[in-house]
Amino acid sequence: MYYSNGNYEAFARPRKPKGAENKTAWFVGSGLAALAGAAFLIRDGQISGNKINILEQHQLPGGALDGIKEPNKGFVIRGGREMEEHFECLWDLYRSIPSLEIEDASVLDEFYWLDKDDPNSSLQRATVNRGEDAQTDGLFTLGEQAQKEIVKLFLATGQEMENKRINEIFGKEFLSSNFWLYWRTMFAFEEWHSALEMKRYLHRFIHQIRGMPDFSTLKFTKYNQYESLVLPLVKWLMDHGVMFHYGTEVTDVDFNIAPGRKQATRIHWIRDGVDLGPDDLVFMTIGSLTENSDNGDHHTPANLNIGPAPAWDLWRRIAAKDPAFGHPDVFGSHIPETKWESATVTTLDARIPRYIQKIAKRDPFSGKVVTGGIVTAKDSSWLLSWTVNRQPHFK
């Protein structure tokens, strides 16, 4: 698919690539990247689905896009992606994937109609004193110096921002502003995180800035993203013959490395391995958002597991073979400074919904947008944020 400023290029179907009928594809991991890659290979690459294999360590697809009911635990979800209209590849993909609920409609149709009928916005973005309005009033409270610092970060080169923390770039005025409150809670940033990463987010999401105070530029699926996005895509792939291999942990990949070319020659996994030829395509998602995550409950804290991490260890083994394969420890080390924790309420005491309604200023059982995104307790020492999406969140 070739994208330009218009529909002419984007909507034309690509020619069938030469030799496509001879290709076999292997995806390591079954997160959204792999599922989307497999779908694009079928739709645009015109490779037969029965020649595509997805290798997954766990017993379910979806990676970090989970949202499942576990016996004796209840409903488990490790977070949700904040979605918006400029996810160009995602919406291009889902215009081709049928809805599981609406006949003769795509997942994109379903999502688009839902947002038109029930547009997203937050009526109370931040609170103090256990639920009172924090009076941020949609203001960024950025003085002249803070504004200059944002512009300087935006215009800086990537090299100038390497190995610098956010609090080395911004002063106290910026770090006490509403803008930083909105930004850090929306995108999960801390003052000691990478200035370069913040610069990249600023470029990628600059169109989101006007919606940061009330989340009016965000859009949410009807249910959790496992049920709304993963399941229809997995069904479409299986209907096209794609083979999912669950309980399969990939441990290494061998390469024939020569000047100007790197050819994967073998995938090693726990069970068996497979030898690869020149017509085999290998796609690997490096690292993992939820690797080594752990669940706690009301009485048991989640464990901080810093032991072996299969997805990250795989990347480390591959990266050791050639510098072009990247530097995983830049992203996968420094765990005490980068770890994150979230809490999910799965069953509400009957006394709770009225407090949600008081803060959100909406009926949580209407089936429509409730909080419109996270509500941040501004006076929490760790900026506790919580959200209630459309109900029911699990089908």
Phi, psi and omega per residue, in radians:
M1 nan 2.290 3.123
Y2 -1.984 2.242 -3.089
Y3 -1.855 2.402 3.037
S4 -2.465 -2.998 -3.108
N5 -1.445 1.216 3.133
G6 2.779 3.098 -3.070
N7 -1.533 -0.373 -2.989
Y8 -0.973 -0.889 -3.129
E9 -1.289 -0.705 -2.968
A10 -1.218 -0.531 -3.012
F11 -1.667 -0.159 3.093
A12 -1.303 2.485 3.140
R13 -1.390 2.323 3.120
P14 -1.140 2.651 2.989
R15 -1.139 2.667 3.074
K16 -1.163 2.169 -3.132
P17 -1.104 2.509 3.122
K18 -1.029 2.275 3.110
G19 1.377 0.171 -3.098
A20 -1.023 -0.601 -3.095
E21 -1.182 -0.262 -3.137
N22 -1.669 -0.110 -3.014
K23 -1.456 2.538 2.931
T24 -2.166 2.450 -3.066
A25 -2.111 2.486 3.113
W26 -2.218 2.172 3.092
F27 -1.940 2.260 3.086
V28 -1.672 1.967 -3.059
G29 1.679 2.660 -3.118
S30 -2.168 0.563 3.020
G31 -1.259 -3.081 -3.060
L32 -1.048 -0.614 -3.141
A33 -1.061 -0.798 -3.135
A34 -1.192 -0.772 -3.140
L35 -1.067 -0.746 3.125
A36 -1.167 -0.739 3.127
G37 -1.032 -0.741 3.121
A38 -1.113 -0.719 -3.135
A39 -1.148 -0.717 3.117
F40 -1.182 -0.602 3.071
L41 -1.074 -0.678 3.141
I42 -1.286 -0.880 -3.025
R43 -1.254 -0.851 -3.038
D44 -1.774 -0.626 3.125
G45 -1.416 -0.266 3.080
Q46 1.005 0.670 3.005
I47 -1.636 2.415 -3.117
S48 -1.130 2.370 -3.105
G49 -1.063 -0.548 -3.114
N50 -1.294 0.027 3.049
K51 -1.910 0.268 3.137
I52 -2.025 2.245 -3.127
N53 -2.108 2.369 3.085
I54 -2.064 2.094 -3.080
L55 -1.751 2.104 -3.040
E56 -2.272 2.237 -3.124
Q57 -1.136 -0.651 -3.070
H58 -1.575 -3.085 -3.095
Q59 -1.698 0.035 -3.141
L60 -2.352 2.635 3.069
P61 -1.471 3.009 2.960
G62 1.970 -0.346 -3.135
G63 1.007 -2.194 -3.097
A64 -1.302 -0.199 3.118
L65 -1.483 1.062 -3.098
D66 -1.702 3.000 -3.133
G67 2.932 1.372 -2.959
I68 -2.283 2.802 3.037
K69 -1.766 2.130 3.126
E70 -1.865 2.318 3.099
P71 -0.954 2.391 3.084
N72 1.214 -0.012 3.114
K73 -2.052 -0.614 -3.062
G74 1.773 -2.616 -3.074
F75 -1.590 2.294 -3.063
V76 -2.116 2.264 3.070
I77 -2.600 2.380 -3.056
R78 -1.876 0.420 3.099
G79 2.232 2.946 3.111
G80 -2.441 2.596 3.133
R81 -1.463 2.400 3.054
E82 -1.443 2.056 -2.972
M83 -1.847 2.728 -3.139
E84 -2.702 3.038 -2.938
E85 -1.271 -0.273 -3.109
H86 -1.731 0.522 2.914
F87 -1.472 1.297 -2.896
E88 -1.041 -0.816 -3.117
C89 -1.169 -0.695 -3.112
L90 -1.070 -0.828 -3.089
W91 -1.263 -0.558 3.027
D92 -1.057 -0.735 3.110
L93 -1.115 -0.897 -2.967
Y94 -1.342 -0.119 2.974
R95 -1.239 -0.259 -3.130
S96 -1.769 -0.104 -3.053
I97 -1.807 2.122 -3.095
P98 -1.166 2.496 3.014
S99 -1.137 2.550 3.064
L100 -1.460 -0.218 -3.031
E101 -2.015 -0.541 -3.033
I102 -1.933 2.101 -3.103
E103 -1.139 2.430 3.081
D104 0.993 0.657 3.071
A105 -2.383 2.629 3.069
S106 -1.567 2.949 3.043
V107 -1.084 -0.641 3.085
L108 -1.116 -0.762 3.082
D109 -0.978 -0.870 -3.122
E110 -0.997 -0.808 -3.117
F111 -1.165 -0.774 -3.103
Y112 -1.114 -0.816 -3.138
W113 -1.114 -0.702 3.125
L114 -1.049 -0.776 -3.106
D115 -1.223 -0.583 3.081
K116 -1.157 -0.694 -3.133
D117 -1.308 -0.538 -3.030
D118 -2.435 1.242 -3.080
P119 -1.121 2.598 -3.050
N120 -1.515 2.472 2.931
S121 -2.952 2.707 3.090
S122 -1.801 2.316 3.109
L123 -1.652 -0.197 3.031
Q124 -2.668 1.745 -2.993
R125 -1.361 -0.551 -3.075
A126 -2.526 2.589 -3.132
T127 -2.245 2.821 2.959
V128 -2.396 2.896 3.059
N129 0.887 0.837 3.023
R130 1.039 0.899 2.974
G131 1.999 -0.103 3.104
E132 -1.339 2.630 3.127
D133 -1.057 2.252 -3.129
A134 -1.359 -0.059 3.076
Q135 1.022 0.705 3.018
T136 -1.307 -0.428 2.941
D137 0.979 0.471 3.100
G138 1.252 0.195 -3.088
L139 -1.643 2.598 3.093
F140 -1.583 -0.351 3.139
T141 0.848 0.819 3.123
L142 -1.773 2.051 3.047
G143 -1.322 3.113 -3.076
E144 -1.059 -0.735 -3.123
Q145 -1.135 -0.749 3.127
A146 -1.111 -0.681 3.104
Q147 -1.100 -0.721 3.110
K148 -1.094 -0.664 -3.132
E149 -1.146 -0.664 3.100
I150 -1.137 -0.801 3.134
V151 -1.086 -0.700 3.132
K152 -1.095 -0.747 3.099
L153 -1.105 -0.755 -3.103
F154 -1.073 -0.709 -3.059
L155 -1.521 -0.224 -3.103
A156 -1.146 2.707 3.020
T157 -1.359 2.773 3.080
G158 -1.049 -0.669 -3.125
Q159 -1.097 -0.634 -3.140
E160 -1.167 -0.423 -3.093
M161 -1.744 -0.041 -3.133
E162 -1.114 2.442 3.059
N163 1.055 0.497 3.066
K164 -2.092 2.537 3.103
R165 -1.616 2.788 -3.123
I166 -1.031 -0.707 -3.106
N167 -1.323 -0.009 2.977
E168 -1.593 -0.235 -3.110
I169 -1.796 -0.610 -3.065
F170 -1.933 2.541 3.117
G171 -1.617 -3.057 -3.057
K172 -1.095 -0.620 -3.118
E173 -1.046 -0.816 3.125
F174 -1.144 -0.791 -3.038
L175 -1.228 -0.185 3.051
S176 -1.857 0.112 -3.074
S177 -1.449 2.800 3.019
N178 -1.121 -0.591 3.124
F179 -0.975 -0.837 -3.131
W180 -1.158 -0.642 3.060
L181 -1.053 -0.856 3.122
Y182 -1.070 -0.833 -3.031
W183 -1.112 -0.910 -2.997
R184 -1.181 -0.545 3.129
T185 -1.441 -0.502 3.107
M186 -1.294 -0.708 -3.030
F187 -1.917 0.077 3.086
A188 1.081 0.984 3.090
F189 -1.924 2.550 2.958
E190 -2.049 2.859 -3.071
E191 -1.078 -0.500 -3.082
W192 -1.600 0.087 3.100
H193 -1.363 3.059 -2.996
S194 -1.210 2.224 3.030
A195 -1.160 -0.591 3.124
L196 -1.139 -0.711 3.109
E197 -1.113 -0.714 3.114
M198 -1.110 -0.690 3.094
K199 -1.031 -0.778 -3.125
R200 -1.122 -0.712 3.084
Y201 -1.115 -0.686 -3.132
L202 -1.075 -0.716 3.092
H203 -1.197 -0.766 -3.055
R204 -1.209 -0.630 -3.002
F205 -2.054 0.499 -3.101
I206 -1.073 -0.539 3.117
H207 -1.247 -0.194 3.119
Q208 -1.475 -0.230 -2.985
I209 -1.036 -0.703 -3.120
R210 -1.130 -0.412 -3.116
G211 -1.703 0.017 -3.093
M212 -1.091 -0.647 -3.127
P213 -1.210 -0.446 -3.080
D214 -2.363 0.116 3.100
F215 1.050 0.421 -3.077
S216 -1.228 -0.233 3.094
T217 -1.622 -0.051 3.137
L218 -1.581 2.751 3.095
K219 -2.412 2.545 -3.070
F220 -2.234 2.584 3.089
T221 -1.220 2.901 -3.131
K222 -1.163 -0.824 3.110
Y223 -1.988 -2.989 3.005
N224 -1.021 2.818 -2.971
Q225 -1.322 -0.300 3.029
Y226 -1.166 -0.850 -3.108
E227 -1.312 -0.610 -3.063
S228 -1.461 -0.539 -3.056
L229 -2.020 -0.821 -3.049
V230 -1.224 -0.886 -3.016
L231 -1.072 -0.784 3.100
P232 -1.128 -0.596 3.131
L233 -1.226 -0.742 3.108
V234 -1.088 -0.736 3.120
K235 -1.063 -0.765 3.137
W236 -1.081 -0.737 3.136
L237 -1.131 -0.775 3.137
M238 -1.143 -0.641 3.082
D239 -1.093 -0.435 3.111
H240 -1.656 0.131 3.004
G241 1.624 0.081 3.134
V242 -1.109 2.426 -3.089
M243 -1.800 2.159 3.096
F244 -1.763 2.249 3.134
H245 -2.009 1.687 -3.111
Y246 -1.495 2.859 -3.109
G247 1.124 0.525 -3.067
T248 -2.121 1.893 -3.124
E249 -1.722 2.013 3.092
V250 -1.381 2.233 -3.064
T251 -1.880 -0.405 -3.122
D252 -2.936 2.848 3.033
V253 -2.373 2.272 3.079
D254 -1.567 2.596 -3.130
F255 -2.329 2.593 2.866
N256 -1.755 1.880 -3.034
I257 -1.843 2.118 3.127
A258 -2.364 2.840 3.129
P259 -0.940 2.142 3.092
G260 1.393 0.045 -3.098
R261 -2.712 2.395 3.024
K262 -2.244 2.054 -3.090
Q263 -1.982 2.079 3.027
A264 -1.174 2.292 -3.076
T265 -1.992 -0.361 3.123
R266 -2.828 2.412 2.990
I267 -1.801 2.243 3.068
H268 -1.778 2.262 3.032
W269 -2.454 2.790 3.137
I270 -1.374 1.871 -3.087
R271 2.511 -1.312 3.065
D272 -2.607 3.035 3.022
G273 -2.077 3.129 3.117
V274 -2.476 2.381 3.052
D275 -1.444 2.554 -3.060
L276 -2.027 2.566 3.075
G277 -1.979 -3.108 -3.082
P278 -1.145 -0.298 3.109
D279 -1.698 0.124 3.081
D280 -1.601 2.280 3.091
L281 -1.839 2.301 -3.136
V282 -2.089 2.208 3.120
F283 -2.110 2.181 -3.120
M284 -2.175 2.301 2.979
T285 -1.532 2.030 -3.040
I286 -1.526 2.418 -3.105
G287 1.275 -2.979 -3.128
S288 -2.880 2.452 3.097
L289 -1.304 -0.599 -2.986
T290 -2.062 0.196 3.103
E291 -0.992 2.396 3.113
N292 1.132 0.264 3.069
S293 -1.203 2.758 -3.094
D294 -2.470 2.599 3.133
N295 -1.807 2.363 2.976
G296 -1.902 -2.963 3.048
D297 -2.621 -2.902 -3.088
H298 -0.993 -0.490 -3.013
H299 -1.996 -0.184 -3.032
T300 -2.275 2.109 3.084
P301 -1.242 2.625 3.035
A302 -1.158 2.463 3.128
N303 -1.356 2.512 2.983
L304 -1.563 1.744 -3.048
N305 -1.641 1.857 3.127
I306 -1.940 0.382 3.134
G307 -1.405 -2.777 -3.134
P308 -0.961 2.390 -3.114
A309 -2.212 1.724 -2.972
P310 -0.902 -0.783 -3.094
A311 -1.163 -0.729 3.136
W312 -1.269 -0.659 3.114
D313 -1.131 -0.615 3.071
L314 -1.066 -0.801 3.131
W315 -1.096 -0.706 3.135
R316 -1.072 -0.726 3.135
R317 -1.129 -0.712 -3.133
I318 -1.211 -0.747 -3.103
A319 -1.115 -0.490 3.140
A320 -1.195 -0.243 -3.070
K321 -1.551 -0.351 3.127
D322 -2.906 2.377 -3.122
P323 -1.049 -0.435 -3.115
A324 -1.156 -0.285 -3.122
F325 -1.471 0.103 2.959
G326 1.671 -3.040 -3.023
H327 -2.286 1.450 -3.013
P328 -1.048 -0.568 -3.062
D329 -1.245 -0.272 2.996
V330 -1.088 -0.579 -3.063
F331 -1.798 -0.492 -2.958
G332 -1.917 0.167 3.066
S333 -1.957 -2.893 -3.117
H334 0.972 0.737 -3.038
I335 -1.009 -0.777 -3.129
P336 -1.015 -0.453 -3.118
E337 -1.637 -0.187 -3.075
T338 -2.106 -0.089 -3.112
K339 -1.111 2.718 3.070
W340 -2.477 2.727 -3.049
E341 -2.371 2.469 3.079
S342 -2.411 2.794 3.119
A343 -2.203 2.434 3.118
T344 -2.145 2.189 3.045
V345 -1.571 2.097 -3.072
T346 -1.752 -0.490 3.109
T347 -2.396 2.199 -3.071
L348 -1.638 2.336 2.901
D349 -1.043 2.502 -3.066
A350 -1.041 -0.322 -3.127
R351 -1.425 -0.240 -2.956
I352 -1.399 -0.736 -3.016
P353 -0.946 -0.562 -3.128
R354 -1.163 -0.503 3.077
Y355 -1.294 -0.662 3.055
I356 -1.057 -0.777 -3.129
Q357 -1.124 -0.643 3.129
K358 -1.108 -0.722 -3.121
I359 -1.364 -0.814 -3.073
A360 -1.349 -0.347 -3.107
K361 1.068 0.537 3.085
R362 -2.542 2.671 3.073
D363 -1.272 2.028 -3.094
P364 -1.177 -0.227 -3.112
F365 -1.869 0.317 -3.120
S366 -1.381 -0.258 -3.042
G367 1.473 -0.003 -3.139
K368 -1.864 -3.118 3.093
V369 -0.887 2.368 3.125
V370 -1.834 -1.464 -3.120
T371 -1.447 -0.336 -3.125
G372 1.290 0.390 -3.054
G373 2.214 -2.950 -3.080
I374 -1.292 2.571 2.932
V375 -1.873 2.167 -3.064
T376 -1.768 2.239 3.002
A377 -1.412 1.697 -2.996
K378 -1.052 -0.547 -3.107
D379 -1.642 0.209 2.974
S380 -1.343 2.443 -3.098
S381 -1.156 -0.324 3.097
W382 -2.166 0.454 3.091
L383 0.852 0.913 3.057
L384 -0.890 2.264 3.095
S385 -2.243 2.545 -3.114
W386 -2.462 2.821 -3.133
T387 -2.588 2.606 2.956
V388 -2.226 1.991 3.138
N389 -1.498 -3.083 3.079
R390 -0.904 2.474 3.115
Q391 -1.929 2.456 0.014
P392 -1.338 2.483 -3.132
H393 -1.411 -0.446 3.042
F394 -1.969 2.293 -3.045
K395 -1.054 nan nan
